[in-house]
């Protein structure tokens, strides 16, 4: 899946405009790359709002 595919899928599913989604996806990817470049782990957990409370 390319970055363009990710942007298109998010845009389709949320109705948020492509420019906003692209900006957000790029910021997310930059944050992940920065963490990985510092040998930090990056975790993904699927969040279930009914089970997860702050």
For each residue, the residues with C-beta under 8 A, 3 or more apart:
1: 5 6
2: 5 6
3: 6 7 22 25 26 29
4: 7 8
5: 1 2 8 9
6: 1 2 3 9 10 25
7: 3 4 10 11 18 21 22 25
8: 4 5 11 12 18
9: 5 6 12 13
10: 6 7 13 14 16 21 25
11: 7 8 14 15 16 17 18 21
12: 8 9
13: 9 10
14: 10 11 21
15: 11
16: 10 11 20 21
17: 11 20 21
18: 7 8 11 21 22
19: 22 23
20: 16 17 23 24
21: 7 10 11 14 16 17 18 24 25
22: 3 7 18 19 25 26
23: 19 20 26 27
24: 20 21 27 28
25: 3 6 7 10 21 22 28 29
26: 3 22 23 29 30
27: 23 24 30 31
28: 24 25 31 32
29: 3 25 26 32 33
30: 26 27 33 34
31: 27 28 34 35
32: 28 29 35 36 42
33: 29 30 36 37
34: 30 31 37 38
35: 31 32 38 40 41 42
36: 32 33 39 40 42
37: 33 34
38: 34 35
39: 36
40: 35 36
41: 35
42: 32 35 36
43:
44:
45:
46:
47: 52
48: 51 52
49: 52
50:
51: 48
52: 47 48 49
53:
54:
